[in-house]
Amino acid sequence: MKIQNAEFVLSAAKAEQFLRDGRPEVAFVGRSNVGKSSLMNRLLGRKGLARTSSTPGRTQLVNYFLVNRKLYFVDLPGYGFAKASRADRERWARLMDQYFRRSADGKVLLVQLVDGKVGATALDVQAAEYFEDLGYQPLVVGTKIDKVPRSKRVRSLRAVNQDLDLPDDDGVLPVSAVSGEGIQQLWRRIQAFLEDDSEES
């Protein structure tokens, strides 16, 4: 997809602020510091559009970015470790739950990011089970694949597939926001989702 324009639109702190204008959404979710913002910036060809940070837990709101005026990229708060109070973490968890339950209507492509170097953690497995219970079939993406030696990639990706109960022939998609590996393949999956959505509309 050619990116003609991409702009930040809104940070939602509560469910009443979620956008409901009929546009499809590509929602990025994963553990804190898994590389959501970096991957979004790479996909959109914008270095600083989505804020990146080396400090886990910086994304605390549901952030909407309008792409080509026809779809939203949604940057969701990371699950798991964050240097924040328990009350803040619980508030973020409620916000996430409200987003997923509101959005489970077929117009959301959920992209679950897993650290390709670390592999699927217990939190990733719990999140995948939660998404499945809500009726989602996430597209699982392995980030930071450039940090995994090529000699170990097949084994690492197979382990993620097994941990998340994904088929090897259509399992985790390896990508790198640094090298660009897998970016075109991810865009093809997003494009297929958009085409399916337009046919159903």
SETINU-392279 format. One line per 5 residues: their letters; for each residue x, z, y of N, C-alpha, C. Coordinates in pm, 1 decimal, padded with zeros to 6 digits. Layout:
BEGIN
a	X Z Y X Z Y X Z Y ~ ...
% end
This chain:
BEGIN
mkiqn	00084.3 00000.0 -00120.0 00000.0 00000.0 00000.0 00087.8 00000.0 00124.9 ~ 00054.7 -00084.7 00219.6 00125.6 -00086.7 00346.3 00066.7 00019.2 00438.4 ~ 00152.0 00108.3 00487.3 00105.1 00215.0 00575.8 00106.0 00163.7 00719.1 ~ -00012.2 00140.7 00772.4 -00024.7 00093.8 00910.3 -00025.5 00209.9 01008.1 ~ -00088.9 00319.8 00967.1 -00086.0 00439.6 01050.4 -00116.3 00561.5 00964.4
aefvl	-00059.5 00672.6 01004.6 -00082.5 00799.9 00936.8 -00070.3 00909.2 01041.4 ~ -00168.7 00995.9 01046.1 -00168.7 01097.9 01150.0 -00227.9 01229.0 01099.3 ~ -00172.7 01336.5 01149.4 -00228.1 01468.2 01119.3 -00363.3 01480.7 01189.0 ~ -00460.0 01537.1 01116.1 -00595.4 01547.5 01169.7 -00638.5 01692.4 01189.2 ~ -00618.0 01775.8 01086.7 -00679.3 01907.8 01090.8 -00610.9 02003.3 00994.1
saaka	-00599.9 02129.3 01034.9 -00563.4 02238.1 00944.8 -00686.0 02326.6 00928.4 ~ -00737.5 02333.5 00806.7 -00858.1 02411.9 00781.0 -00820.8 02549.6 00729.2 ~ -00874.1 02653.0 00794.0 -00847.3 02790.8 00754.0 -00964.0 02850.4 00676.2 ~ -01077.0 02780.0 00674.6 -01194.2 02827.1 00600.9 -01277.3 02707.3 00556.5 ~ -01365.1 02732.3 00459.2 -01438.5 02624.0 00395.1 -01523.3 02544.2 00493.8
eqflr	-01575.0 02612.0 00596.8 -01661.5 02541.4 00692.1 -01586.2 02432.0 00768.7 ~ -01453.3 02438.5 00766.7 -01373.6 02340.5 00840.1 -01330.9 02221.6 00753.7 ~ -01358.8 02225.0 00623.2 -01321.4 02113.0 00537.9 -01391.0 01985.8 00585.1 ~ -01319.5 01874.9 00580.4 -01375.6 01747.9 00624.4 -01470.6 01692.4 00518.0 ~ -01582.2 01640.1 00564.9 -01682.9 01584.1 00474.6 -01738.0 01455.1 00535.6
dgrpe	-01652.1 01355.2 00550.1 -01698.5 01230.5 00611.9 -01704.5 01114.7 00512.9 ~ -01693.8 01143.9 00384.2 -01708.3 01040.5 00282.5 -01580.0 00969.6 00243.4 ~ -01471.5 00990.6 00317.7 -01345.9 00925.6 00281.0 -01287.2 00991.0 00155.5 ~ -01225.1 00912.0 00068.0 -01160.0 00970.4 -00049.7 -01038.5 01053.4 -00008.7 ~ -01002.5 01148.8 -00094.1 -00891.2 01238.4 -00065.3 -00790.4 01236.9 -00179.6
vafvg	-00663.0 01236.5 -00143.9 -00554.9 01254.7 -00240.1 -00494.3 01390.5 -00208.4 ~ -00520.5 01487.7 -00294.8 -00481.8 01626.3 -00268.9 -00357.2 01663.0 -00349.1 ~ -00256.9 01715.4 -00281.4 -00129.7 01750.9 -00343.4 -00122.9 01903.0 -00360.3 ~ -00097.5 01946.1 -00483.2 -00093.5 02088.9 -00512.3 00021.2 02118.4 -00608.2 ~ 00077.3 02237.1 -00596.5 00186.0 02276.0 -00685.6 00240.8 02411.0 -00645.0
rsnvg	00339.4 02456.9 -00718.2 00401.7 02584.2 -00684.2 00466.2 02575.5 -00546.0 ~ 00478.7 02690.2 -00483.3 00546.6 02695.9 -00355.1 00686.6 02636.3 -00367.1 ~ 00723.0 02553.4 -00271.0 00855.9 02492.3 -00263.5 00881.0 02386.1 -00370.4 ~ 00772.6 02327.8 -00424.8 00789.5 02223.7 -00525.9 00819.3 02088.4 -00461.8 ~ 00797.4 02077.5 -00330.3 00828.6 01953.1 -00260.3 00708.5 01870.3 -00220.8
ksslm	00593.7 01936.8 -00198.2 00472.3 01862.8 -00161.4 00489.9 01786.2 -00031.0 ~ 00532.8 01856.7 00072.5 00543.7 01793.3 00204.2 00648.1 01682.7 00204.8 ~ 00759.4 01704.6 00138.2 00864.1 01601.5 00132.1 00813.0 01476.9 00062.7 ~ 00737.3 01493.9 -00044.8 00684.4 01378.2 -00116.9 00582.6 01304.1 -00031.6 ~ 00495.7 01377.1 00037.8 00397.8 01311.4 00123.9 00466.7 01231.8 00233.6
nrllg	00567.4 01289.8 00294.2 00640.7 01218.5 00399.2 00704.0 01090.6 00345.0 ~ 00758.3 01096.7 00224.5 00819.4 00978.4 00163.8 00714.5 00871.4 00134.2 ~ 00601.6 00912.1 00080.2 00494.0 00817.4 00050.9 00445.1 00746.8 00176.9 ~ 00440.5 00821.1 00286.4 00386.1 00766.5 00410.9 00492.6 00705.8 00500.7 ~ 00618.9 00721.1 00462.5 00726.4 00665.1 00544.0 00741.6 00734.2 00677.5
rkgla	00708.0 00864.1 00680.4 00717.2 00942.6 00803.5 00800.7 01067.0 00774.8 ~ 00911.2 01083.9 00841.5 01002.0 01193.9 00810.1 00943.3 01330.7 00838.9 ~ 00875.4 01345.7 00950.9 00831.4 01480.0 00988.9 00682.2 01497.6 00999.3 ~ 00603.7 01410.8 00935.6 00458.8 01420.5 00950.4 00406.3 01549.6 00887.3 ~ 00440.3 01570.0 00760.8 00405.3 01695.5 00694.4 00524.3 01789.6 00707.6
rtsst	00500.5 01910.4 00750.5 00608.4 02006.2 00774.7 00672.8 02049.2 00644.3 ~ 00805.1 02042.0 00640.7 00879.1 02087.4 00524.4 00955.7 02214.0 00561.1 ~ 00983.7 02293.1 00458.2 01057.0 02416.9 00481.0 01125.5 02459.7 00352.8 ~ 01241.1 02523.0 00366.1 01309.3 02578.9 00249.4 01251.6 02714.1 00211.7 ~ 01162.4 02765.8 00293.6 01099.9 02895.3 00267.0 00968.8 02873.3 00192.0
pgrtq	00957.5 02921.4 00067.4 00833.4 02903.6 -00006.8 00715.5 02968.0 00064.4 ~ 00598.5 02903.7 00051.6 00477.7 02963.2 00105.8 00449.2 02931.4 00250.8 ~ 00519.5 02834.1 00308.2 00496.7 02803.9 00449.2 00363.5 02732.1 00472.2 ~ 00319.8 02651.0 00375.2 00190.6 02584.7 00387.8 00081.6 02684.8 00352.1 ~ 00008.1 02731.9 00452.2 -00090.7 02836.9 00430.6 -00233.3 02788.4 00455.6
lvnyf	-00248.2 02665.5 00501.2 -00378.9 02610.5 00532.9 -00400.1 02481.3 00454.6 ~ -00522.3 02431.1 00458.7 -00552.1 02301.1 00398.4 -00532.2 02196.3 00507.4 ~ -00425.2 02119.0 00496.5 -00386.7 02024.4 00601.3 -00427.9 01882.7 00565.3 ~ -00500.5 01818.7 00656.9 -00550.8 01682.5 00635.6 -00469.3 01581.8 00717.3 ~ -00433.0 01470.4 00652.3 -00364.8 01359.7 00718.4 -00444.3 01231.9 00690.8
lvnrk	-00483.3 01163.2 00796.3 -00561.0 01040.3 00782.7 -00466.4 00921.4 00767.4 ~ -00483.6 00846.2 00660.1 -00395.8 00734.5 00626.5 -00473.5 00604.2 00637.4 ~ -00422.9 00513.8 00721.7 -00485.7 00381.9 00741.0 -00634.1 00392.9 00774.9 ~ -00672.2 00505.6 00830.3 -00809.2 00532.0 00872.0 -00911.3 00521.6 00758.8 ~ -00863.2 00526.8 00632.4 -00959.4 00510.3 00522.9 -00947.8 00614.6 00411.9
lyfvd	-00842.9 00696.7 00412.7 -00833.3 00802.8 00314.4 -00754.1 00918.6 00372.8 ~ -00768.7 01034.5 00309.1 -00693.8 01151.7 00351.8 -00589.9 01189.9 00247.2 ~ -00470.4 01224.4 00293.7 -00375.8 01301.3 00214.8 -00401.5 01447.3 00252.5 ~ -00413.3 01533.0 00151.2 -00442.2 01673.7 00176.1 -00327.9 01757.5 00119.1 ~ -00262.1 01832.4 00205.6 -00151.5 01919.7 00168.0 -00207.7 02060.2 00149.8
lpgyg	-00207.5 02106.9 00024.9 -00268.8 02235.4 -00007.5 -00164.6 02346.8 -00017.3 ~ -00205.5 02471.3 00006.8 -00111.5 02583.1 -00005.5 -00054.4 02590.9 -00146.2 ~ 00074.5 02620.0 -00155.9 00137.6 02631.8 -00286.1 00091.6 02756.4 -00358.9 ~ 00077.8 02745.1 -00490.7 00042.6 02863.5 -00568.4 00170.7 02930.4 -00617.9 ~ 00158.9 03059.4 -00644.4 00275.6 03131.4 -00693.0 00347.5 03207.6 -00583.7
fakas	00479.7 03210.8 -00591.5 00562.1 03293.5 -00502.9 00546.0 03255.1 -00357.1 ~ 00528.6 03354.2 -00274.0 00530.5 03333.3 -00129.3 00565.5 03466.1 -00064.5 ~ 00648.9 03461.2 00037.8 00685.8 03584.2 00108.8 00573.3 03619.5 00204.9 ~ 00469.1 03677.3 00148.4 00352.9 03713.7 00229.2 00287.8 03835.3 00165.6 ~ 00199.2 03896.3 00240.6 00130.4 04014.7 00189.9 00032.5 03975.4 00080.1
radre	-00005.8 04074.1 00002.1 -00103.8 04048.5 -00103.9 -00235.3 03999.2 -00044.8 ~ -00274.7 04056.5 00067.9 -00400.3 04015.4 00132.2 -00394.9 03868.1 00171.9 ~ -00280.4 03824.0 00225.3 -00266.0 03683.6 00263.6 -00271.8 03592.8 00141.2 ~ -00204.6 03633.3 00032.9 -00205.7 03551.8 -00088.0 -00346.6 03540.7 -00145.0 ~ -00421.7 03651.5 -00140.4 -00558.9 03648.5 -00189.9 -00646.6 03559.4 -00102.7
rwarl	-00620.7 03562.7 00027.6 -00698.5 03476.2 00118.9 -00669.2 03329.0 00090.5 ~ -00541.4 03296.3 00067.9 -00506.5 03158.1 00035.1 -00572.0 03114.7 -00096.5 ~ -00573.8 03208.3 -00194.3 -00633.1 03175.9 -00324.2 -00782.5 03145.8 -00308.6 ~ -00851.8 03222.6 -00227.5 -00994.1 03197.0 -00203.8 -01014.0 03062.0 -00137.2 ~ -00927.4 03031.0 -00041.7 -00938.5 02903.2 00029.0 -00919.1 02787.1 -00066.9
mdqyf	-00820.0 02798.9 -00155.4 -00795.5 02694.2 -00254.5 -00915.3 02677.6 -00345.8 ~ -00969.9 02791.0 -00392.5 -01082.9 02785.5 -00483.9 -01202.3 02718.2 -00417.9 ~ -01226.3 02749.8 -00291.0 -01336.3 02686.6 -00218.7 -01314.1 02536.6 -00204.9 ~ -01189.0 02496.8 -00179.1 -01160.4 02353.8 -00166.4 -01188.1 02281.2 -00296.7 ~ -01136.5 02332.9 -00406.8 -01152.6 02264.0 -00534.7 -01297.3 02259.6 -00579.3
rrsad	-01368.9 02366.7 -00560.5 -01509.0 02368.3 -00603.4 -01594.3 02279.5 -00513.7 ~ -01558.7 02269.1 -00386.4 -01633.0 02181.0 -00295.4 -01602.5 02035.9 -00323.3 ~ -01478.8 02007.5 -00369.1 -01432.8 01869.7 -00375.6 -01448.9 01804.0 -00512.3 ~ -01495.4 01878.7 -00612.2 -01503.9 01822.6 -00747.1 -01623.0 01726.8 -00756.7 ~ -01617.6 01618.0 -00680.6 -01729.1 01523.4 -00675.3 -01686.5 01380.5 -00704.8
gkvll	-01565.8 01362.0 -00760.5 -01520.1 01229.1 -00796.2 -01446.6 01156.4 -00687.3 ~ -01444.0 01210.4 -00565.6 -01376.7 01141.9 -00455.7 -01240.2 01202.6 -00424.4 ~ -01192.1 01287.5 -00513.8 -01062.1 01351.6 -00493.0 -00969.1 01316.7 -00608.7 ~ -00852.4 01264.0 -00575.2 -00745.9 01247.7 -00673.0 -00655.1 01368.4 -00658.1 ~ -00651.5 01452.0 -00759.2 -00569.3 01572.3 -00754.9 -00432.1 01541.1 -00813.9
vqlvd	-00328.7 01557.9 -00731.9 -00191.6 01532.9 -00774.8 -00122.9 01668.6 -00790.7 ~ -00100.3 01708.0 -00915.6 -00034.4 01835.2 -00941.9 00115.6 01811.5 -00954.9 ~ 00191.9 01876.0 -00867.5 00335.9 01858.4 -00866.9 00403.6 01969.1 -00947.8 ~ 00496.7 01926.0 -01033.0 00576.6 02016.7 -01114.4 00722.8 01986.4 -01085.1 ~ 00802.8 02088.0 -01068.0 00945.8 02069.4 -01041.0 01011.8 02006.9 -01163.4
gkvga	01061.4 01885.1 -01148.4 01120.2 01814.9 -01261.3 01243.1 01882.2 -01317.3 ~ 01312.6 01956.2 -01234.8 01433.8 02025.9 -01280.6 01400.1 02156.0 -01350.9 ~ 01302.7 02228.8 -01299.5 01263.1 02358.1 -01356.1 01173.3 02340.8 -01477.3 ~ 01086.7 02238.5 -01473.5 00988.3 02219.7 -01579.5 00859.0 02291.3 -01546.5 ~ 00762.9 02282.9 -01636.9 00632.8 02346.0 -01615.3 00643.6 02496.0 -01640.4
taldv	00610.1 02574.4 -01539.8 00613.7 02719.8 -01552.7 00478.1 02770.7 -01602.4 ~ 00471.5 02899.8 -01629.2 00344.6 02960.2 -01670.1 00238.1 02941.2 -01562.3 ~ 00279.2 02946.3 -01435.4 00184.6 02924.2 -01326.0 00130.4 02782.0 -01327.0 ~ 00217.0 02684.5 -01358.0 00172.4 02545.3 -01366.2 00071.0 02526.9 -01479.2 ~ 00096.8 02591.2 -01591.8 00004.9 02582.3 -01705.5 -00129.4 02645.5 -01669.9
qaaey	-00126.8 02762.4 -01605.6 -00250.6 02829.0 -01565.2 -00328.5 02743.7 -01466.2 ~ -00256.7 02682.6 -01371.6 -00322.6 02597.3 -01272.7 -00387.4 02476.8 -01340.4 ~ -00316.8 02414.6 -01435.0 -00370.8 02298.1 -01505.2 -00498.0 02334.2 -01581.3 ~ -00499.5 02451.9 -01643.5 -00618.9 02496.7 -01715.7 -00734.1 02521.8 -01619.4 ~ -00702.5 02578.0 -01503.9 -00803.7 02603.3 -01400.5 -00863.9 02471.8 -01351.9
fedlg	-00778.9 02372.9 -01324.0 -00827.7 02243.7 -01276.9 -00916.6 02177.7 -01382.8 ~ -00875.2 02188.4 -01508.1 -00954.5 02128.7 -01616.1 -01091.6 02194.5 -01625.7 ~ -01095.5 02326.4 -01610.1 -01223.2 02397.3 -01614.6 -01317.5 02350.2 -01504.5 ~ -01260.7 02307.4 -01390.4 -01342.3 02259.9 -01278.9 -01378.8 02112.3 -01292.1 ~ -01328.6 02046.3 -01396.9 -01362.8 01906.6 -01419.5 -01262.5 01806.2 -01367.6
yqplv	-01146.7 01853.6 -01323.2 -01042.8 01763.4 -01274.1 -00952.5 01717.1 -01388.6 ~ -00898.5 01598.3 -01372.7 -00792.2 01548.4 -01459.3 -00675.1 01513.3 -01368.0 ~ -00590.8 01609.3 -01338.5 -00484.3 01586.6 -01239.6 -00385.6 01479.5 -01282.4 ~ -00335.2 01408.5 -01183.9 -00219.3 01322.0 -01204.1 -00098.1 01413.0 -01187.6 ~ -00022.1 01432.6 -01294.5 00091.2 01524.5 -01290.4 00217.2 01448.1 -01251.6
vgtki	00284.7 01496.9 -01149.3 00404.5 01433.6 -01096.1 00521.3 01531.2 -01105.6 ~ 00632.3 01484.3 -01160.2 00753.3 01565.7 -01167.7 00842.8 01535.9 -01048.8 ~ 00854.6 01630.7 -00957.9 00932.8 01609.7 -00835.8 01081.5 01637.3 -00860.7 ~ 01161.9 01597.7 -00763.1 01306.4 01625.8 -00762.6 01376.6 01572.3 -00886.7 ~ 01327.0 01459.1 -00937.9 01384.1 01405.3 -01061.6 01528.2 01360.3 -01041.5
dkvpr	01567.8 01335.6 -00915.3 01706.4 01297.9 -00887.6 01804.0 01410.2 -00921.5 ~ 01753.6 01532.3 -00932.0 01839.7 01645.8 -00964.7 01855.2 01666.6 -01115.1 ~ 01785.4 01586.0 -01194.5 01794.5 01596.9 -01340.3 01885.6 01486.4 -01392.1 ~ 01994.4 01519.5 -01460.2 02083.2 01415.2 -01514.7 02004.8 01318.2 -01603.3 ~ 02036.0 01190.6 -01594.5 01962.0 01090.0 -01670.5 01964.8 01117.4 -01820.3
skrvr	02072.4 01176.1 -01867.1 02083.4 01205.8 -02010.4 01985.2 01313.3 -02056.0 ~ 01929.0 01388.5 -01960.9 01838.2 01498.2 -01994.8 01694.0 01471.4 -01953.9 ~ 01668.5 01358.3 -01891.3 01535.6 01334.9 -01835.0 01427.2 01320.4 -01941.2 ~ 01455.3 01243.4 -02045.1 01353.8 01222.2 -02148.0 01311.2 01354.5 -02208.6 ~ 01407.6 01438.8 -02240.0 01377.5 01569.1 -02299.0 01300.8 01657.2 -02200.3
slrav	01341.2 01655.0 -02073.5 01275.2 01737.9 -01972.7 01130.3 01696.1 -01950.8 ~ 01108.0 01564.9 -01940.7 00972.1 01515.5 -01918.1 00884.1 01539.3 -02039.7 ~ 00940.8 01524.4 -02158.6 00862.8 01549.5 -02280.3 00820.7 01696.4 -02286.9 ~ 00908.8 01785.2 -02242.2 00876.2 01927.7 -02242.7 00759.0 01956.8 -02148.4 ~ 00758.0 01891.8 -02031.5 00646.1 01909.6 -01937.7 00517.1 01859.1 -02000.6
nqdld	00524.2 01742.7 -02065.5 00405.3 01687.8 -02131.5 00350.2 01785.3 -02235.8 ~ 00439.8 01844.3 -02313.0 00396.2 01937.5 -02416.5 00336.8 02064.0 -02356.0 ~ 00401.1 02117.2 -02253.0 00353.4 02241.2 -02192.2 00217.4 02223.5 -02126.1 ~ 00193.4 02105.2 -02069.7 00066.6 02079.2 -01999.7 -00031.2 01999.8 -02085.4 ~ 00005.9 01979.3 -02212.4 -00080.5 01908.8 -02307.9 -00114.9 01768.0 -02259.1
lpddd	-00010.3 01695.0 -02217.4 -00026.6 01557.6 -02170.2 00026.9 01460.5 -02274.9 ~ -00031.7 01341.1 -02284.6 00020.6 01241.8 -02379.2 00153.2 01185.0 -02329.6 ~ 00245.7 01159.0 -02421.0 00376.5 01106.4 -02381.0 00365.7 00968.7 -02315.9 ~ 00265.3 00888.4 -02357.8 00254.4 00752.4 -02304.2 00185.1 00748.3 -02168.3 ~ 00124.9 00858.6 -02125.0 00060.3 00864.0 -01992.9 00072.7 01006.1 -01938.5
gvlpv	00194.1 01058.6 -01944.4 00215.5 01195.9 -01904.6 00269.2 01208.5 -01764.0 ~ 00361.2 01302.0 -01745.2 00415.1 01331.4 -01612.7 00487.2 01209.4 -01555.8 ~ 00462.8 01184.0 -01427.6 00525.7 01071.8 -01357.3 00644.2 01125.2 -01278.0 ~ 00768.1 01085.7 -01313.3 00885.2 01137.0 -01241.8 00904.1 01068.1 -01107.4 ~ 00928.3 01147.1 -01002.5 00949.6 01091.2 -00868.9 01060.6 01167.8 -00797.6
savsg	01111.4 01106.5 -00692.7 01208.5 01172.1 -00606.3 01181.3 01132.4 -00462.6 ~ 01158.1 01231.7 -00377.6 01140.0 01205.2 -00235.3 01271.3 01167.1 -00170.4 ~ 01382.6 01197.5 -00236.5 01515.4 01167.1 -00182.8 01556.9 01024.7 -00215.3 ~ 01553.1 00989.5 -00343.0 01600.5 00857.2 -00386.2 01491.6 00750.4 -00382.4 ~ 01365.4 00794.2 -00381.1 01255.2 00697.7 -00382.7 01210.9 00658.6 -00521.6
egiqq	01275.9 00711.4 -00622.9 01237.7 00680.0 -00760.1 01094.0 00722.7 -00786.5 ~ 01016.4 00632.5 -00846.7 00879.2 00663.3 -00884.1 00777.1 00652.4 -00772.6 ~ 00821.8 00627.9 -00649.5 00727.5 00624.0 -00536.4 00630.9 00506.2 -00549.6 ~ 00681.8 00389.9 -00585.1 00593.4 00273.6 -00601.2 00493.3 00295.3 -00713.8 ~ 00539.2 00355.9 -00823.1 00448.7 00382.9 -00935.4 00339.2 00480.5 -00893.8
lwrri	00375.0 00580.5 -00813.7 00274.8 00675.5 -00766.6 00174.7 00607.1 -00675.2 ~ 00222.6 00518.9 -00588.7 00131.5 00445.4 -00501.5 00035.0 00359.5 -00583.2 ~ 00083.0 00303.4 -00693.9 -00006.2 00222.1 -00777.8 -00117.8 00307.0 -00837.3 ~ -00085.0 00430.0 -00874.0 -00188.4 00518.8 -00927.4 -00288.9 00557.1 -00818.6 ~ -00239.1 00579.5 -00698.4 -00329.0 00611.4 -00586.5 -00418.4 00492.0 -00555.1
qafle	-00360.1 00372.3 -00556.4 -00437.3 00251.7 -00528.4 -00546.6 00230.8 -00632.9 ~ -00515.6 00257.2 -00759.6 -00615.9 00243.8 -00865.3 -00731.1 00341.5 -00843.8 ~ -00700.1 00462.2 -00800.4 -00803.9 00560.7 -00769.0 -00892.5 00510.9 -00655.5 ~ -00831.1 00454.2 -00551.1 -00907.9 00405.0 -00437.4 -00998.6 00289.7 -00478.4 ~ -00949.0 00202.2 -00565.2 -01030.4 00089.8 -00610.6 -01147.7 00137.4 -00694.3
ddsee	-01124.3 00236.7 -00780.3 -01233.1 00292.8 -00859.9 -01337.7 00358.0 -00771.1 ~ -01291.0 00426.8 -00666.8 -01382.0 00495.8 -00576.3 -01469.1 00395.9 -00499.5 ~ -01408.1 00284.2 -00456.9 -01484.3 00184.8 -00380.9 -01587.7 00115.8 -00469.4 ~ -01556.8 00101.8 -00596.8 -01654.3 00039.2 -00688.7 -01773.4 00130.1 -00713.6 ~ -01747.9 00262.3 -00712.0 -01855.3 00357.1 -00737.4 -01942.0 00379.8 -00614.8
s	-01886.7 00352.1 -00495.4 -01959.5 00378.3 -00370.9 -02072.1 00278.6 -00349.6
% end
